[in-house]
Amino acid sequence: MIRDVLRMGDPRLLEVSAAVTAFGTPELRALLVDMQDTMASLNGAGLAAPQIGVGLRVVIFGVEHNERYPDAEDVPFTILCNPVLTPLSDEQEDGWEGCLSVPGMRGLVPRYTRLRYSGCDENGVAIEREVSGFHARVVQHECDHLDGILYPQRIRDLRQFGFTREIFGEDQADD
């Protein structure tokens, strides 16, 4: 089922999410179906459970030939519960980000260029990957939601934050 996405200003987006303690349950499966349906309906790169009002440490992400990210490398579809991110270097890179919870806007956000992430899938099976580039950016963005952080809070220069149409001269949906 497609769910409403909370928007910046909703206090639930600022809360720290609780860990998933029960895997493989009908409730977790139903949440994941709703998240996938919602993300697909909005052509997003990822979605965190808090964005649909569920305070659990669950994110999904994945990009394959997405018209909104024509130059981005593919990111495998991933369900990640209780993620832990570990930067593999201090190197960061600025990149433009948007968010379904901050519609119509983009900002230039610094992110680690290489990291390791670990956690579990919906059945509690361990996941661990080392990633870089767009994949690393997407997972950092989504996992920030689990700690009550929206990308505008990470922008260093607010002159690099604004409406997509004004910045890029076109309409784009938001992720």
Summary of the structure (lengths in Angstrom):
residues: 175
radius of gyration: 15.2
end to end distance: 18.4
largest distance: 45.9
contacts: 542
relative contact order: 0.20
helix: 29%
strand: 34%
